[in-house]
Amino acid sequence: MKDASEPSEGVAAVNRALSILDAFRQSNGTLSLKDIAAKTGLYKSTILRLICSLEQFNYIRRLDDGSYHLGPKLAELAAVYRESFDLEAYVVPVLDTIVAETNESATFYVAEGRSRVCLFRVATSQVIRDHIRVGDALPIDRGASGKALLTWERGLLAPVNIDDLVFTSVGERHPDMAAVAAPVFGLDGRLIGALNASGPKTRFHAKALKSFGRIIRHEAVSLSLRLGAPENRFLKSIT
């Protein structure tokens, strides 16, 4: 346990209050005082003092049985975050990186019903390439990104080996084209979309597929973490 006599002013007090909020992660949403103490390492007396402030600002609410759950202020802040969130600012630089490293076109697809829609696109400078435009809707049951979106449509609910996030397709959507894709997740592991590199299948030979897969996997996991996906659900280190 941490010394309950530690100074409660300034950053130390803020850190302890935030550790109480953070204790609700990986829980069912309700914690007892004993649970919070076990997760934070704080004395119960310290927790009770900090919770008084958190309750005043609606970050935590006390239930009739004496347990606690998160308050409505966090939902309000989450709504503000979503409204101010500019997905393009996160995704397009990643697409630029994929094009630079693979010399193939890079696309970010999202699921819309039984289609996958091109939301963002950066084309390679190569003359022979996959011609997809922003707004194009393609069948979700064909192609690497379609596989990624369908396989992970429920989101990242449990830890996964990041090698299992890579999907490939050769000649599925078009007989002359191939692709490599990986899903991208956000807060709570929610599926956001899929990163995709595509081009002529003559350039997507076995060695290229393996190399492109490593690149797409790395960028998808890195982007997911920046978008708030839980880090502990990606089991292998990014390589």
Protein Blocks (a to p, Z undefined) as FASTA:
>chain_A
ZZfkbcfehjllmmmmmmmmmmmgoiahiacfklmmmmnopafklmmmmmmmmmmnopac
cdfkopacddfklmmmmmmmmmmpcfklmmmmmmmmmmmmnopacdddddehjaccdfbd
cddfbfbdcdddehiacdfkgcjklmmmmmmmnopfbccdfklmpccdehklpmkbccdd
dddddehhiafbdcdddddfklmcfklmmmmmmmmmmmmmmmmmmnopafklpmbdcZZ
